[in-house]
Amino acid sequence: MCATSPSVPLQDDWCCRIVPRGAGVHAPDPVPLGFVFRSRAKEEKAPSADGAPVTLTKQTRDPQAKKGRPTPKRNEAQSQRRSVANTSLTRKDAAKRQREERRAAMERQRQALAGGDERFLPARDKGPVRKFARDFIDSRFNVAEFFLPMAVVILVLSMVRVGSLQSIALLLWLVVIVLIVLDSFLTSFRLRKQLTARFPDQNRRGAVAYALMRSLQMRRLRLPKPQVKRGERP
């Protein structure tokens, strides 16, 4: 144990830490708390010994140096920009824009069907082959286009409770069907011949069936609207 009497000299060890009053030995200064809990970020930002502030500089890349990644293609870059633009819109705004674009496209198609503008026609009506097939049908009379009016007349006659009228209605059904078949056969034969002569190097697949389906419609109800008069050569 350390001596507590004034007559006993003070030991050199500091186990007791009790210093008599008036002695010439002083206890070591305590470590300041600011040194223990100092901020490293503030220390880095503190000015150096010569007074110049210490700043962290970022090294700029040499323009001639490689980027370390391949340059994206143009279509990939465009798709990325488009995806970023689409994500910036909300789902409600994107749906509204799609509806407006769909409505505008349908309006352009409707005007094209009425005026015959090739730029905005549907895919089934585009092309010079389909246009010639339409003009070929519109320039002549077709038995099939009168099928609906004749069908109404035949249906009315068949509903009358008179035997002779019902027989006439049945006979008319047979006559109309035979005439439509014969006229469609002659129309397809002539149209195929003209298409082969006018468009030998173009795709003519489905043009004859397209024309026959148009011949079944009444002239006023055809779309696109007829561009030639009856009797006029296409």
C-alpha positions in Angstrom: 0.0 0.0 0.0 1.0 3.5 -0.6 2.1 5.6 2.4 -0.3 8.2 3.6 1.8 9.8 6.4 3.7 13.0 5.5 6.9 11.4 7.0 6.9 8.6 4.5 8.2 9.6 1.1 5.9 9.3 -1.8 6.3 6.1 -3.8 7.1 6.2 -7.5 4.3 4.0 -8.5 0.9 5.5 -9.3 -1.2 2.7 -7.9 -2.9 4.8 -5.3 -3.1 8.1 -7.2 -3.3 10.0 -3.9 -0.9 13.0 -3.8 -0.3 14.9 -0.6 -1.1 18.6 -0.7 1.8 20.7 -1.4 3.9 18.0 -3.0 5.8 18.8 -6.2 4.5 15.8 -8.2 1.5 16.4 -10.4 -0.8 13.8 -11.9 -0.7 13.4 -15.7 -3.2 15.5 -17.6 -6.3 13.6 -18.6 -6.8 12.9 -22.3 -9.3 15.4 -23.8 -12.6 13.8 -25.1 -12.4 15.8 -28.2 -9.4 13.9 -29.3 -11.1 10.6 -28.8 -14.4 11.5 -30.5 -13.0 13.6 -33.2 -14.6 13.6 -36.7 -12.4 12.1 -39.4 -14.3 14.0 -42.2 -13.7 17.3 -40.5 -10.1 16.5 -40.0 -9.7 15.7 -43.7 -11.4 18.9 -44.6 -9.3 20.9 -42.1 -6.5 23.1 -43.6 -3.0 21.6 -43.7 0.0 22.9 -41.8 0.9 25.4 -44.4 -2.5 26.9 -44.4 -3.8 25.6 -47.8 -7.1 23.7 -47.6 -6.9 20.0 -48.4 -9.3 19.2 -51.3 -10.1 15.8 -52.8 -9.8 16.0 -56.6 -11.4 13.5 -58.9 -9.3 12.3 -61.8 -10.9 13.0 -65.1 -10.9 10.4 -67.8 -8.8 10.9 -70.9 -11.0 11.3 -73.9 -8.8 9.0 -75.9 -8.9 6.3 -73.3 -11.3 3.3 -73.6 -14.6 3.4 -71.7 -14.4 -0.1 -70.5 -17.8 -1.0 -72.0 -19.0 -1.5 -75.6 -20.9 1.3 -77.3 -24.6 0.5 -77.6 -26.2 0.2 -81.0 -28.5 2.9 -82.3 -31.7 0.8 -81.9 -30.7 -0.2 -78.4 -30.1 3.4 -77.4 -33.4 4.4 -78.9 -35.2 1.7 -77.0 -33.5 2.7 -73.8 -34.5 6.4 -74.3 -38.1 5.3 -75.2 -38.3 3.1 -72.1 -37.1 6.0 -69.9 -39.6 8.3 -71.5 -42.4 5.8 -71.0 -41.5 5.2 -67.4 -41.6 8.9 -66.7 -45.3 8.8 -67.6 -47.9 7.5 -65.2 -50.0 4.5 -66.2 -53.1 6.7 -66.6 -51.3 9.1 -68.9 -49.9 6.3 -71.0 -53.4 4.7 -71.4 -54.9 8.0 -72.3 -52.2 8.6 -74.9 -52.7 5.1 -76.4 -56.5 5.7 -76.7 -55.9 9.1 -78.4 -53.4 7.5 -80.9 -55.8 4.6 -81.6 -58.7 7.1 -82.1 -56.6 9.2 -84.5 -55.5 6.1 -86.5 -59.1 4.9 -86.8 -60.2 8.4 -88.0 -57.4 8.3 -90.6 -58.5 4.9 -91.8 -62.1 6.0 -92.0 -61.2 9.0 -94.1 -59.0 6.8 -96.3 -61.8 4.3 -96.8 -64.1 7.1 -97.9 -61.6 8.9 -100.1 -59.4 6.0 -101.3 -56.1 7.4 -99.8 -53.6 4.5 -100.1 -51.4 5.7 -97.3 -53.9 5.0 -94.5 -55.8 2.1 -95.9 -55.8 -1.2 -94.0 -53.3 -3.8 -95.0 -55.9 -5.9 -96.9 -56.8 -3.0 -99.2 -53.3 -1.7 -100.0 -51.4 -2.2 -103.2 -52.1 -1.7 -106.9 -53.3 -5.3 -107.3 -56.1 -4.8 -104.7 -57.0 -1.4 -106.2 -57.4 -2.9 -109.7 -59.6 -5.7 -108.3 -61.8 -3.1 -106.6 -62.1 -1.0 -109.8 -62.8 -4.1 -111.9 -65.8 -5.0 -109.7 -67.0 -1.4 -109.4 -67.0 -0.9 -113.1 -69.6 -3.6 -113.9 -72.9 -5.0 -112.8 -72.7 -8.0 -110.6 -75.6 -10.4 -109.8 -74.3 -11.0 -106.3 -74.7 -7.3 -105.3 -78.5 -7.7 -105.8 -78.7 -10.8 -103.6 -80.0 -9.0 -100.5 -82.9 -7.2 -102.1 -83.9 -10.4 -104.0 -83.6 -12.4 -100.8 -86.0 -10.1 -99.0 -88.5 -10.4 -101.9 -88.2 -14.2 -101.9 -88.6 -14.4 -98.2 -91.9 -12.3 -98.3 -93.3 -14.5 -101.1 -92.4 -17.7 -99.2 -94.4 -16.4 -96.1 -97.6 -16.0 -98.1 -99.9 -18.9 -97.5 -100.5 -19.4 -101.3 -99.1 -22.5 -102.9 -98.3 -20.9 -106.3 -96.4 -18.0 -104.7 -94.4 -20.4 -102.5 -93.5 -22.4 -105.6 -92.4 -19.2 -107.4 -90.3 -18.2 -104.3 -88.5 -21.6 -104.3 -87.9 -21.3 -108.1 -86.5 -17.8 -107.6 -84.1 -19.1 -104.9 -82.7 -21.6 -107.4 -82.4 -19.1 -110.2 -80.6 -16.5 -108.0 -78.1 -19.1 -106.7 -77.3 -20.4 -110.2 -76.9 -16.8 -111.6 -74.6 -15.8 -108.7 -72.4 -18.9 -109.2 -72.2 -18.4 -113.0 -71.5 -14.7 -112.7 -68.8 -15.2 -110.0 -67.1 -17.9 -112.1 -67.0 -15.6 -115.2 -65.8 -12.6 -113.0 -63.0 -14.6 -111.4 -61.9 -16.0 -114.8 -61.7 -12.5 -116.4 -60.1 -10.9 -113.4 -57.4 -13.5 -113.0 -56.6 -13.1 -116.7 -56.3 -9.3 -116.4 -54.2 -9.5 -113.2 -51.8 -11.9 -114.9 -51.4 -9.5 -117.9 -51.1 -6.3 -115.8 -49.1 -7.5 -112.8 -47.0 -10.4 -113.8 -44.2 -9.8 -111.2 -46.4 -8.9 -108.2 -48.1 -11.0 -105.6 -51.7 -11.7 -106.7 -52.6 -14.2 -104.1 -56.1 -13.6 -102.6 -57.0 -10.8 -105.0 -59.7 -12.8 -106.8 -61.4 -13.8 -103.5 -61.1 -10.2 -102.3 -62.9 -9.1 -105.5 -65.7 -11.7 -105.1 -66.3 -10.7 -101.5 -66.6 -7.1 -102.7 -69.1 -8.1 -105.4 -71.5 -9.5 -102.7 -71.8 -6.0 -101.2 -74.2 -3.4 -102.5 -72.4 -0.6 -104.3 -73.3 2.1 -101.8 -72.1 0.0 -98.8 -68.7 -0.9 -100.3 -65.5 0.2 -98.5 -63.3 1.7 -99.8 -65.7 3.8 -101.8 -65.9 3.1 -105.5 -63.5 5.3 -107.5 -64.8 4.4 -111.0 -68.3 4.6 -112.6 -70.2 1.6 -114.1 -69.0 0.9 -117.6 -65.7 2.7 -117.1 -62.5 0.7 -117.7 -60.3 0.4 -114.6 
